[in-house]
């Protein structure tokens, strides 16, 4: 743990960054903003500072090319009190290698089920990928993990020094709005928001026989194929700010078909707008929806059953449950898990 001080210099190294729109980027940018608001000097070393190439099968993701020398110079120039390596990509690997060679301490986070994503795209088995990830994170002084079920899963796979780090939601931006954004569509309206990519399992949602209308908000490499295969579905493209909150608010049920997410920030955003959630009973949904005061959605291995059951949820209870998730608390937890760059025993 960092020593008590008014301000610390905190450096985050991440391969996921703007203009990507995903939970990792939103978490890191918001936590940085919260830490800066209480006086910490915080920065991120991200792919926008390097020469990059598009990621195979997912060109929207930029991978830094040979970043080691420049990255080390950036770290040494910043002179951090604590180093956090957020991702397992080229920048994360370079930062980890530098810290290990220098005998310095750092923390990591498990944001993405990388093994399952690779398997979904290539068929490559997950076991050797998890073995590699276990070694990657095992070199740090702690791995931050968002949910209890994921912590249990990683512990069973041999990961150690696991530390809980939940998430938050912007309750000012995401709040109930008049439910008119989809006024021209037959109801009920079932909504998906997020990346339109194979690992999100959106096809499982779009293939369901449901009354009313289905809407997909977002973009990604699978969008063209899904639009072609499901011409009756409304593809609204990416939405931001108030327009996104209005879309959440207008839906009768938010459908989260992913089986591989580690949390699902969009679940909190939907709940904050008063919209119940339907999902499979897997890591992320089952953690976020736990211990609710009132019915806020439905989990079922039959996604159709979950979706139809969620129509009877209490929209007021949805908002009330989301109010228990604070970005300030998320940032404070993150800070509490950081370790001094130079270990105390050196």
C-alpha positions in Angstrom: 0.0 0.0 0.0 1.2 3.5 -0.7 2.3 5.6 2.3 -0.2 8.3 3.5 0.4 11.5 1.6 -1.5 14.4 0.2 -0.5 13.5 -3.4 1.0 10.6 -5.2 2.4 10.3 -8.7 0.5 7.4 -10.3 1.2 6.1 -13.7 -1.0 3.7 -15.6 0.2 1.8 -18.6 -2.6 0.6 -20.9 -3.0 -0.8 -24.4 -6.7 0.1 -24.4 -7.4 3.8 -24.8 -9.4 6.4 -26.7 -10.8 6.4 -29.3 -11.8 2.9 -28.3 -15.2 2.8 -26.6 -15.3 0.0 -24.1 -15.4 -0.7 -20.4 -11.7 -0.7 -19.9 -11.2 2.7 -21.4 -14.2 4.1 -19.5 -13.0 2.7 -16.2 -9.4 4.0 -16.6 -10.3 7.5 -17.8 -12.9 7.9 -15.1 -10.6 6.7 -12.3 -7.8 9.0 -13.5 -10.3 11.9 -13.4 -11.4 11.0 -9.9 -7.8 10.6 -8.6 -6.8 14.0 -10.1 -9.9 15.6 -8.5 -8.5 14.7 -5.1 -5.0 15.9 -5.8 -3.1 13.0 -7.2 -0.8 13.5 -10.2 -2.0 10.8 -12.6 -1.1 10.0 -16.2 -1.6 7.1 -18.7 0.9 5.8 -21.2 -1.3 4.6 -24.1 -1.0 3.6 -27.8 -1.7 7.2 -29.0 1.9 8.0 -28.1 3.5 5.3 -30.3 3.5 4.0 -33.8 0.8 1.4 -34.1 -0.6 -1.3 -36.3 -4.3 -2.5 -36.3 -5.0 -5.6 -34.3 -5.7 -8.7 -36.5 -9.4 -9.4 -36.7 -10.2 -6.2 -34.8 -8.7 -3.2 -36.7 -10.3 -0.6 -34.3 -7.7 -1.7 -31.7 -4.3 -0.2 -32.2 -1.2 -2.2 -31.1 2.0 -0.3 -30.3 5.0 -1.4 -32.4 8.4 -1.8 -30.6 7.5 0.5 -27.7 10.1 -0.5 -25.2 12.7 2.2 -25.5 10.2 5.1 -25.7 8.1 3.7 -22.9 11.0 3.3 -20.5 11.9 6.9 -21.2 8.3 8.1 -20.5 8.2 6.1 -17.2 11.5 7.5 -16.0 10.6 11.0 -17.0 7.3 10.8 -15.1 9.0 9.4 -12.0 6.0 7.6 -10.6 5.4 6.6 -7.0 3.3 3.7 -8.2 3.0 1.9 -11.5 -0.2 0.1 -12.6 -0.2 -2.1 -15.7 -3.8 -2.3 -16.9 -3.5 -4.6 -19.9 -1.5 -7.6 -21.3 -0.7 -6.0 -24.7 2.6 -4.7 -26.1 2.7 -1.7 -23.7 1.9 -3.9 -20.7 4.5 -6.4 -21.6 7.2 -3.7 -22.1 6.3 -2.1 -18.8 6.3 -5.4 -17.0 9.7 -6.3 -18.4 11.2 -3.0 -17.4 9.9 -3.3 -13.8 11.1 -6.8 -13.4 14.5 -6.1 -14.7 14.7 -3.0 -12.4 13.4 -4.9 -9.3 10.5 -2.6 -9.0 6.9 -3.3 -7.8 3.7 -2.8 -9.7 0.1 -3.9 -9.8 -2.0 -5.3 -12.7 -5.7 -5.7 -13.5 -7.7 -8.4 -15.1 -10.1 -6.5 -17.3 -10.8 -8.9 -20.2 -11.3 -12.6 -20.7 -8.6 -12.5 -23.4 -8.4 -16.3 -23.6 -12.1 -16.6 -24.5 -11.9 -13.7 -27.0 -9.0 -15.4 -28.8 -10.8 -18.7 -28.8 -14.0 -17.1 -30.2 -12.1 -15.6 -33.1 -9.5 -18.4 -33.8 -10.5 -21.5 -32.0 -7.2 -21.5 -30.1 -7.6 -23.3 -26.7 -8.0 -21.2 -23.6 -5.8 -23.3 -21.3 -2.3 -22.2 -22.6 -3.5 -18.6 -22.8 -4.5 -18.6 -19.1 -1.2 -20.2 -18.2 0.6 -17.3 -19.9 -1.7 -14.7 -18.3 -1.1 -16.3 -14.9 2.7 -15.7 -15.4 2.1 -12.2 -16.6 0.1 -11.2 -13.6 2.1 -13.3 -11.1 5.0 -10.9 -11.5 3.0 -8.1 -9.9 2.2 -7.4 -6.3 -1.6 -7.6 -6.8 -4.1 -8.2 -9.6 -7.3 -6.2 -9.4 -10.5 -8.0 -10.4 -14.0 -6.6 -10.7 -16.3 -9.3 -9.4 -16.4 -12.1 -6.9 -17.3 -14.7 -9.4 -14.3 -13.8 -11.6 -12.1 -13.8 -8.5 -13.3 -17.3 -7.7 -12.7 -18.4 -11.3 -9.2 -17.0 -11.4 -8.2 -18.4 -8.0 -9.3 -21.8 -9.3 -7.0 -21.3 -12.3 -4.0 -20.6 -10.0 -4.0 -16.8 -9.9 -2.8 -15.3 -6.7 -2.8 -11.9 -4.9 -6.3 -11.2 -6.2 -7.7 -7.9 -5.0 -11.4 -6.7 -5.3 -12.0 -3.6 -7.4 -15.6 -2.9 -8.4 -16.9 -0.3 -10.8 -19.1 2.7 -10.9 -21.6 4.6 -13.0 -22.1 8.3 -13.7 -25.5 8.9 -12.1 -25.8 12.4 -13.4 -25.4 11.3 -17.0 -27.3 8.0 -16.8 -30.7 8.7 -15.3 -34.3 8.1 -16.3 -35.4 10.3 -19.2 -38.8 10.5 -21.0 -39.2 7.2 -22.8 -39.7 8.5 -26.3 -36.4 7.7 -28.1 -37.9 4.8 -29.9 -41.5 6.1 -30.2 -41.8 5.0 -33.8 -41.0 1.3 -33.0 -43.5 -1.3 -31.9 -43.1 -2.1 -28.3 -41.9 -3.7 -26.2 -38.3 -2.5 -27.1 -35.4 -4.8 -26.3 -32.0 -3.0 -26.4 -28.3 -4.0 -26.7 -25.6 -1.5 -26.2 -21.9 -2.2 -26.7 -19.2 -3.4 -29.1 -20.7 -5.3 -32.0 -18.2 -8.1 -32.0 -18.3 -11.9 -32.0 -17.3 -12.3 -28.3 -20.4 -10.3 -27.3 -22.7 -13.1 -28.5 -25.2 -10.6 -29.9 -26.5 -13.2 -32.3 -28.0 -15.1 -29.4 -30.1 -12.0 -28.7 -31.1 -11.2 -32.2 -32.1 -14.8 -33.0 -34.7 -14.8 -30.2 -38.4 -14.8 -31.0 -39.7 -11.8 -29.2 -42.6 -9.4 -29.5 -42.0 -5.8 -30.3 -38.6 -4.5 -31.6 -34.9 -5.1 -31.1 -32.4 -2.3 -31.2 -28.6 -2.5 -31.3 -26.6 0.6 -30.3 -22.8 0.5 -31.0 -20.4 -0.4 -33.7 -17.8 -3.1 -34.4 -16.5 -5.7 -36.8 -19.6 -7.9 -36.8 -22.1 -5.1 -37.5 -22.3 -5.5 -41.2 -22.9 -9.2 -41.0 -25.5 -8.9 -38.3 -27.4 -6.2 -40.2 -27.4 -8.4 -43.3 -28.7 -11.4 -41.3 -31.3 -9.5 -39.2 -32.9 -6.8 -41.4 -35.8 -6.3 -39.0 -33.5 -5.1 -36.2 -32.8 -1.4 -35.8 -29.0 -0.7 -35.8 -28.7 2.8 -34.4 -24.9 3.0 -34.5 -22.9 4.5 -31.6 -24.6 6.9 -29.3 -23.0 9.1 -26.6 -24.0 11.3 -23.7 -27.7 12.2 -23.3 -28.6 10.4 -26.5 -27.3 7.2 -25.1 -29.1 7.7 -21.8 -32.3 8.4 -23.6 -31.9 5.2 -25.5 -31.4 3.2 -22.3 -34.4 4.9 -20.8 -36.7 4.2 -23.7 -36.0 0.5 -23.7 -38.3 -1.9 -21.9 -35.5 -4.4 -21.3 -31.7 -4.1 -21.7 -30.4 -7.4 -23.1 -26.8 -8.5 -22.2 -26.0 -11.7 -24.1 -22.3 -11.8 -23.4 -20.9 -14.9 -21.6 -17.3 -13.6 -21.4 -17.4 -10.1 -19.9 -15.7 -9.5 -16.6 -18.2 -6.9 -15.4 -20.4 -5.1 -17.9 -20.5 -1.3 -17.2 -23.4 -1.1 -19.6 -25.5 -3.1 -17.1 -25.0 -0.4 -14.6 -25.8 2.3 -17.1 -29.1 0.7 -18.1 -30.1 0.2 -14.4 -29.2 3.8 -13.7 -31.7 4.8 -16.4 -34.4 2.7 -14.8 -34.2 -0.2 -17.4 -34.2 -3.8 -16.2 -31.5 -6.3 -17.4 -31.9 -9.7 -18.9 -28.8 -11.9 -19.2 -27.3 -15.3 -18.8 -26.3 -16.2 -15.2 -22.6 -15.7 -15.7 -19.8 -13.5 -14.3 -20.7 -9.8 -14.5 -24.5 -9.9 -14.7 -24.9 -12.2 -11.7 -22.5 -10.1 -9.7 -24.0 -6.7 -10.6 -27.6 -7.8 -10.1 -26.9 -9.5 -6.7 -28.5 -8.3 -3.5 -30.9 -5.9 -5.2 -33.8 -4.5 -3.2 -36.6 -5.4 -5.6 -36.7 -7.0 -9.0 -34.3 -5.4 -11.4 -34.0 -8.0 -14.1 -33.7 -11.7 -14.8 -31.0 -14.2 -15.3 -31.6 -17.5 -17.0 -29.8 -20.0 -19.2 -32.8 -19.5 -21.6 -32.1 -15.9 -22.7 -35.6 -15.6 -24.1 -37.1 -16.6 -20.7 -34.9 -14.0 -19.0 -35.9 -11.3 -21.4 -39.6 -11.9 -21.1 -39.4 -12.2 -17.3 -37.5 -8.9 -17.0 -40.5 -7.1 -18.5 -42.1 -7.4 -15.0 -39.2 -5.7 -13.2 -39.5 -2.6 -11.0 -37.9 0.4 -12.9 -37.6 2.4 -9.6 -35.7 -0.5 -8.0 -33.3 -0.5 -11.0 -32.3 3.1 -10.4 -32.1 2.6 -6.7 -29.7 -0.4 -7.1 -27.4 1.6 -9.5 -27.1 4.4 -7.0 -25.0 2.0 -4.8 -22.1 2.1 -7.4 -19.9 5.1 -7.1 -16.9 6.1 -9.3 -15.3 7.8 -6.3 -15.4 4.6 -4.3 -14.0 2.8 -7.3 -11.1 5.2 -7.5 -10.5 5.0 -3.7 -10.4 1.2 -3.9 -7.9 1.4 -6.8 -5.7 3.7 -4.8 -5.8 1.4 -1.8 -4.4 -1.5 -3.8 -1.4 0.4 -5.4 2.0 -0.4 -4.1 5.2 1.8 -3.9 7.3 1.5 -7.1 10.3 0.8 -4.9 9.5 -2.1 -2.5 9.7 -1.2 1.2 12.4 -3.8 1.8 14.9 -2.4 -0.7 
